Amino acid sequence: EVNSRKRAHKPNWLEELLNVKFFKSCVAHRELRKNETNMFCTECVRRICHHCLPRHTLHDTLQVRKYVYQDVVRLRDIQKHLDCSQVQ
């Protein structure tokens, strides 16, 4: 039943996750080092940096990584939200 709900429901934040540019400087933490936006908050529907995380501790966040010049998330992280049974 959980998988059928995942298939039937597209999360409202999915389009933003797919379209936003990651690894840019965080506008809220420009003055700090290591401020690249490599996290995505599914509750706030926005990219964040690790300095932003304390404000999102109760939110579900996804870490975005670089792999062969692509932005990716780990399968085990995204499968909580989407049916990934056909992903190899």
C-alpha positions in Angstrom: 0.0 0.0 0.0 2.9 2.4 0.8 4.4 1.9 -2.7 1.1 2.5 -4.4 0.7 5.7 -2.5 4.2 6.8 -3.6 3.4 6.0 -7.2 0.0 7.9 -7.1 1.3 10.9 -5.3 4.0 13.2 -6.7 5.5 15.3 -3.9 4.9 19.0 -4.2 8.6 19.7 -3.8 9.8 17.4 -6.6 9.8 19.9 -9.5 11.8 22.4 -7.4 14.3 19.7 -6.5 14.8 18.8 -10.1 15.0 22.4 -11.4 17.0 24.2 -8.7 20.8 24.8 -9.1 22.8 23.3 -6.3 26.3 24.0 -5.2 25.9 27.8 -5.3 26.7 30.1 -2.4 23.9 30.3 0.2 22.5 33.8 0.2 21.8 33.6 3.9 25.4 32.7 4.7 27.5 34.5 2.1 30.1 35.6 4.7 30.7 32.1 5.9 33.1 29.5 4.5 31.8 26.2 3.1 28.4 27.8 2.3 27.5 25.8 -0.8 23.9 24.7 -1.1 24.1 20.9 -1.2 21.0 20.1 0.8 17.3 20.4 0.0 14.5 20.9 2.6 11.4 19.1 1.4 9.3 21.0 4.0 10.4 24.5 3.0 10.9 23.4 -0.7 14.3 25.1 -1.0 18.0 24.5 -1.2 20.1 25.1 1.9 23.7 24.9 3.1 24.9 23.0 6.1 24.9 26.3 8.1 21.1 26.4 7.5 20.5 22.9 8.9 20.0 23.9 12.6 16.8 25.7 11.4 15.6 22.6 9.6 16.3 19.9 12.2 12.7 18.8 12.4 12.3 18.9 8.6 13.1 16.2 6.1 16.2 17.1 4.1 18.0 15.5 1.2 21.7 15.8 0.7 22.6 16.4 -2.9 26.0 15.1 -4.2 28.1 15.4 -7.3 28.5 12.3 -9.4 30.1 12.4 -12.9 29.2 16.1 -13.3 25.5 15.4 -12.2 23.7 16.4 -9.1 22.3 13.2 -7.4 20.7 12.0 -4.2 21.2 8.6 -2.7 18.6 6.1 -3.6 18.0 5.1 0.0 17.2 8.8 0.8 14.8 9.4 -2.0 13.0 6.1 -1.8 11.2 7.3 1.3 9.4 9.7 -0.9 9.2 8.0 -4.4 8.7 4.5 -5.7 12.2 3.6 -6.8 11.5 -0.1 -7.5 12.4 0.3 -11.2 15.7 2.1 -10.5 18.8 0.1 -11.1 
